Amino acid sequence: MKSLKLISSAIAMLICFVSMAQERTITGIISDKSQQLLPGVNILNQNSKVNATSDFDGKYSIKAKTGDMLVFSFIGFETQSQKVQNSNTINIRLNEYNQTLSEVVVVGYGTNSSEYEDRSYARAERKKEKRDLSQAIQGKVAGVQVQNSVGYVAAPKQSFKMPRESPSLPPKNEPLYIIDGVPAKANQMAKINPNDIDNVSVLKDQAATSIYGSKASNGVVVISTKNNLYKNLSEKELDQKLNIVPIPAEPSQEDYDSFVENAFESPKTAPLSTFSIDVDNASYTNIRRFLNNGQQVPKDAVRVEEMVNFFKYTYPQPKNEHPFSINTEVSDSPWNANNKILKIGLQGKNIPTDDLPASNLVFLIDVSGSMSDMNKLPLLKQSLKILVNELRPKDKVAIVVYAGAAGMVLPPTSGDEKKTIIDALDKLQSGGSTAGGAGIELAYKTATENFIKGGNNRVILATDGDFNVGSSSNTDMEKLIEEKRKTGVFLTCLGYGMGNYKDSKMEILADKGNGNYAYIDNIQEANRFLGKEFKGSMFAIAKDVKIQIEFNPKQVQSYRLIGYENRKLRPEDFKNDAIDAGELGSNHTVTALYEIIPAGVKSDYLTAQTDDLKYTKTETNSSNYSNELATVKFRYKKPDGEKSIEMVQVIENKSIALNKASDDMKFSTAVAWFGLKLRDSKLIADKSSEEIAKLAKQGNSNDGEGYKAEFIRLVEGAKQFN
């Protein structure tokens, strides 16, 4: 009997041991310390070497046995290990790094939107949706850019590495070819000299897909050559090595308005420089998209002022009754010896969120056929969900869509009914033509009918810009939007996509209405503009803000405004309250730069000299204003006001060496310098990427989000475009 008990006990222990040794599914949720769910976290079973990735809701599942060690790693967070015990559920909370990352490069071949499943927002009736893994990775840390087939992260303080071009997926029923570790096409494989081949192996079924994903469902042909002749080559480099003439790519259908950069002017013949402020930063994110894709940036896509104003600077809060403070600084020009740079910075008043007025928002969403790409409507919907999460119960949102016709998807709905709003967004699908005029009419009509006096009334247009308004599109659109701004409804334009992106139309909408404009190139940018900078993007504290500066000809031989070419005004427009100008948001900063040729300095950039004018010549006392460089004036209106208010400030004729200038001066000047380089400006003598990056590094401070470090990497990675 005793023996039977011992045997039974041994069998029970054996069963328990076998049970513990059996592989089972471990599931859980991964979040950060603020309980925000983390998609794209890598989970590695150190024992079995099996990998998994958390989905859009931070959920994961992985096969493991009791005693296995799971390692959780994510860019920007400390790696964490967890041993598998008896429980089948392991929830993990990751801690952010408190130090700067060294460079991390992530490469993932061949993602297909049908491969990955995301369960988002819907609850009782939740449906299974398919999502590209790139969306799970995008936007979790500054510097991350992800494309289908190739993703990478380039973190601060390391040289930026351009992603290699990714080969197309293999045609149906064709195996995937790998040559020296590089995915290749059939025509490339056929060109390889048989005498160069060292080994050929074929992988099928699970052996293929477990390594190379679903694109290897037809098998993989792995070829190794002697001396690794083709290792680390891009598709283009592989073509060149094999003497294959590539088929020319289709020309881009993107559209940008051309303009001529501002020239130097004499204060004797042009004493006043007048312009509207510009808080848009779409040009910078669009440029970032080109550079991250390893593409040449179109000259007319570069608007220097929008690059400069993408970044935030440490100007002090206003201390008087005006809604913004004025800050000026003069230092040396880094690109033209003997010249000076004048920086004018505005800092908008920071209004606490609870004190902001109620919002009446209308989402005007382009659901036409051109919006079907993953970086258009799918990204758009995820972007607006970020904005929805910022809404308060006193806010309300309506959704209007347009394609072949315009229609209301969601009537004005309270901000605390987030699920209702998000469900309406989830149901949107693309298809049809792009008649945007009717959509604009309906959106403004809806906003006007629900107008909140003293509130934040705004239409948020989200589109790739590929739409028509009337028979003469841009002219008719200009007239329409100028008419609509009289309603008191503000406008925010969100641009999406590439290939047929119509920047020119988006810029017109923002410039001619009381509007601002952002280009959303990834979910990270959506989170910045619609989440973290929600107040500055959506709540105007001043509108029709104009700047007019008068330079002292005793101190200034010539000057030029850097950027703002599309925002210049006539001198008489400054006091004309009927003239539209830019808006300033809560806690927003605006920066403008002038390049100055001081009096007595010889320069190749000076305009041709003329004789003194007989009738306009004025006699001035040589002792007058000798300590003044310029006088700057500002005019603005309150958000619901119609009469402008004027501010005046004298700029002292005092310059400090660039190496002793503020970090804001150094960094903003470096950004402008890079923009001028990308535009191939004829007015800068030095176009050294090394010097631009060096100056930016000297001015890199207060960069908690990593955007300035990202800019430095872009500069370092764009050396090929000298």
Buried (B, 14 or more C-beta within 10 A) or exposed (E): EEEEEEEEEEEEEEEEEEEBEEEEEBEBBBBBEEEEBBBBBBBBBEEEEBEBBBBBBBBBBBEBBBEBEBBBBBBBBEEBEBEBEEEEEBEBBBEEBEEEBEBBEBEBBBBBBEBBEBBBBBEEEEEEBEBBBBBBBBBBBBBBBBBBBBBBBBBBEBEBBBBBBBBEBBEEEEBBBBBBEBBBBBEBBEBBEEEEBEEEEEBEEEEBBEEBBBBBBBBBBBBBBEEEBBEEBBBBBBBEBBEBEEEEEEEEEBBBBEEEBBEBBBBBEBBBBBBBBBBBBBBBBBBBBBBBBBEEBBBBBBBBBBBBBBBBBEBEEBEEEBBBBBBBBBBBBBBBEEBBBBBBBBBBBEBEEEEBBBBBBBBBBBBBEBBBBBBBBBBBBBBBBBBBBBBEEBBBBBBBBBBBEBBBBBEBBBBBBBEEBBBBBBEBEBEBBBBBBBBBBBBBBBBBEBEBEEBBBBBBBBBBBBBBBBEEBBEBBBBBBEEBBEBBBBBBBBBBBBBBBBBBBBBBBBBBBBBBBBBBBBBBBBBBBBBEBBBBBBBBBBBBBBBBBBBBBBBBBBBBBBBBBBBEBEEEBBBEBEBBBBBBBBBBBBBBBBBBBBEEBEBEBEEEEEEEEEEEEEEEEEEEBEEBBBBBBBBBBBBEEEEBBEBEBBBEBEBEEBEEBBBBBBBBBBBBBBBBBBBEBEBBEEBBBEBBBBBBBBBBEEBEBBBBBBBBBBBBBBEEBE
